[in-house]
Amino acid sequence: MASSREKEAMARVLAHELGYVNHPKDPGGPTNKGITQRIYDAYRRSKGLGAQSVQVISMKEVTEIYHRQYWDAVRGDDLPAGVDYVLFDGAVNSGPKQSIIWLQRALGSLYKGRVDGTMGFTTIAAVNAVNDHDALIDRICDQRLAFMRRLKTWPTFGRGWSARVAEVRSIGQAWATGAAPQVANFYDGASAKAFAEDAEAAPMTAPADAAAGAGTGGLGLSGYLYDLQNQLSPFSYTSEWIGKVIVVLAIASAVVAIGGLAYGLYARHKARRLAEDMGPV
């Protein structure tokens, strides 16, 4: 039997999800009350039932899927008030594994295990060691927003997601501090699925490395030509011509090398920031 807080949490998640949506840019595809067609198909198969459109999903089915697929997956009954709801809402929106990853990262040094999205004994023990659940909820929501900002779908759904996470933060912290949580609201775009598979691509460093190598090679060639110029100095016309080539080649090579090195530093920095925000995918 679901706990009373699960029912209250579910009511708020459903307010965020509302009804049937099928936005062309939503990676979840056809979705009703937060349940995608793929999840609904799997649920129906597990019951020995035939496939049907998620548009006609019943509330009984929604409740069972939410309980088994999301609440139990994040072990909601084992989590403190507020933290359970925050993890639950994140699980419905981005999958249980991703929501647990945000928690594991938010736990910081208290968590001694691998950041793997598995809600095991180590994760639960770390949560139980937290004294300030209000602050923990802040960190979880910060992780969630940083993750969402790295998705290619952020320009389309970012405004709705931001409003949803702000409300989740407020409701979760109210529960954590013993205050009465507000009701949840629906925000346009907030129900779109936020999946790690839609992360922006990390910039490639190979072209930058190649440019830096080519530039360095060009500088080496200009040095060789300089030696050649000294050898041909008695032949003033040839020496003067080589001198002009050396200047042009040296400048061009320096520009290519510096540009390659600069872009390589930028690309590596951006890739590192992307990895920090996304976590293990």
N, C-alpha and C positions, 0 to 999 in steps of 0.2 A: 504494500500500500504506500502510495506517495505521501511524503510528509506535507504538513500544512505549508511550509515555506516553499516546497517545490510547486505547489499549486499557485501560490502567489507569484513566484518567479515565472512560471509558465504563462500566467495571465499577462505579465509585462512583456515577455518575449513575443507573445502573440500580438500584442499591441504594436510592437515594432515591425512585425512581419506582415500584419494585416491579412490580405486575401491573395487571390491569384495574380501573379505577374509573369510576364514573359518578355522582358526587355531584351532587345537584340544584342546589347553589349554585356548583359549579365551572364557570367560564365556558368551560373547554376542552371540556366535554361528555364523551361517551364517550372514554376514553383508556386505552391499554395500553402499559406500559413507557415512558411519557412521550410517546407518539405519539398525537395526537388523530385522531379519525375524519376530520376535514377534511384534515389533512396526509396521512393514509394514502390517502384518495380521490385526492388530487392525484398522489401517488406512483404509484398503480396506473394512473391515466390516462396518465402520462408513459411507462409501460411498455406501453401498449396493452392493459392488462388490465381486466377488469370489476371493479366495486365489490364489496367484501365487508366484513363487520364487522371492526373493528379488534381484536376479541376473538381472531381467529384469525391475527393477524399472526405471521409467522415471525421467528426470530432473524436470519436472513439479511437479511430486509427491514429489521428494526430497525437492524442494523449499518450498512446502506447509507444509510438515512435519517439516522441520527446523523452519519455521516461527511460526507455531502453537504449536509444541511440545517443542521447545527449546527457541527461541527468546522471544516469548510472555510469556513463563513460567517464565523466569527470569526478565521479564519486561524490556527488552533491551532498549526500547524507553524512559524509565524513568531513565536510568542510565547515569552517565557521560561517556565521550569518554574514551575508553580504558578499563574501568571497565566493560562496556557492553560486549565487545569482550571476555574478560577473563572469565566472567560468562558464556557466550554463549559456548565457547569452552569446558569448564568444564562440562556444561550440556549435550553436545553431547557425551562426553566421559564417564561420570559417572552418568548422570541423573540430571535433574534440582534441585531436592531436595538436593542432595549432594553438588552441586555447590553453592547453596544458603547458606548451612551450613558453607562452607568455608568462604563465605563473612561475615556471621553473627559473626563468631568467630574472623575474622580478624578486625572487627569493634571495638572490645574490649569494653571499658567502654561506648563508645558512643551508643552502642546498649543496650536498656533497656528491650527488650522482651525475649522470650524463644528461644533458639537455636533449631528451629524446621524445618528449610528448607522451610519455607513459606515466599514468598516475599510480605509482607504486608506493610501497611502504616508505621509501626514502623521501619522496615528495611530500607525503602526508606528514611525516615526522618533522620536516622542515617547516611546513605550514603551522604545525602545532607549537613550534618554537618561536613563532612570531608574536611579539607583544602588542604591536600596533597594526591591527587589521585595516584600519582606515588608510594608513600610509601604504600598506601592501596593495590595496585596491588602486590607489593612485598609480603605483608603479606598473601594475598589470595593464591598466588603461593606457598609460604612456607607451608601453610596449606595443599594445594593439594599434594605436594611432601611428606610431613610427612604421610599423609593418604595412598598414594600409596606404600610407603615403608613397610607398615604394611599388605599388601595384600600377600596372598600365591603365587600369580602370579608374584610378583616383580622379582624373579630370572630370569624369562623368558622374561618379557617385560620391566623391569626397565630401561634398557639403552635407549630404544626408548621413553618411557614416560618422562625420564629426559630431553632428547633433545627437546621433544615437549613442555614441560612446560617452558623450558628456552626460547624457541622461542615465546611462548605465552606471557611470561613476557616482553620480549623485544618489541614485537609488541604493547602490551597493554600500556606500558609506553611511547612509541613513540606517540601514540594517545593522551595519557593523558597530555603530555607536548607540544603538537602541532607540533611535528616533523613528518616527513614522515615515516610511518611504512614499514619495509622490507616485501618482499614477504615471504610466508610460504613454507616450504619444507616437503617432506614425509620422515619419519624415520621408518626403519624396526621395527615392534612391537608396534609403537606408537599409532596405531589405535585400539589396543585391548581394550576392555571395562574394566574399573577399577571400580568394584562394591563393596560396603560395605559388601555384603554377602560373599565375598571371603577373608575377614579379617582373619589373623592368629588367632588361638584360644588362649585365655588367659590361662595361666598355672593354674592348679587346686591347691587349697591350702589345701583341705581336707587331702590328704596323709601326707603333712607336719605337719598339726595339730595333726593327729593321731600318727605320729612318736614322736612328742614332748611330747604328752600325755603319750605314752608308755614309753619313756625314763624317764619322771618324775616319773611314777609309779614304774619303775625299781629301781630308786634311793630310793624311799620310801621303797621298799622291802629290799634293801640292809641295810637300817637303822634298819629295824625289825630284820634282821639276825644278825646285830651287837649287838643288845640287847640280842638276844638269845645266842650269843657267850659268852657274859659276864656272863650269867646265867650258862652256861655249862663249864666255865673256869676250874672248878676242874677236869673235864674229858679232859685232855690235848689233846688226839688224836682227839676227836670230835671237840673241840674248834679250833684246828689248821686247820682241814678240812673246817669248816664253815668260818674261816678267809680267806682261799683261794677263796672260793665261793663269799664272800663279795667283795673282790678286783676285781675279774673278772666281777661280776655283776655290780658293781659301775662304772667301766671303760666303759663297753658296754652300760650301760644306759646313761652315760654322753655323749658318742659319738652319740647315737641315738637322745637324747634330743637336743643337740647342732646342730646336722645336720638338725633335723626337724625345729628348730627355724630359722636357717640360710636360709633354702630353703623357709620357709614360708615368711620371709622378702623379699627374692628375687622374689618369685611368686607375692606377693602383689605389689611390686614396678613395676614389669613388667606389671601387669594387669592395674595399674594406668597409666603408660606411654602409654599403648595401648589405654586406654580410652581417654587420652588426645589427641593422634594423630588421632584417628578415629572419635571422637565426637559422638553424639547420632546416633545410627543405627536403 
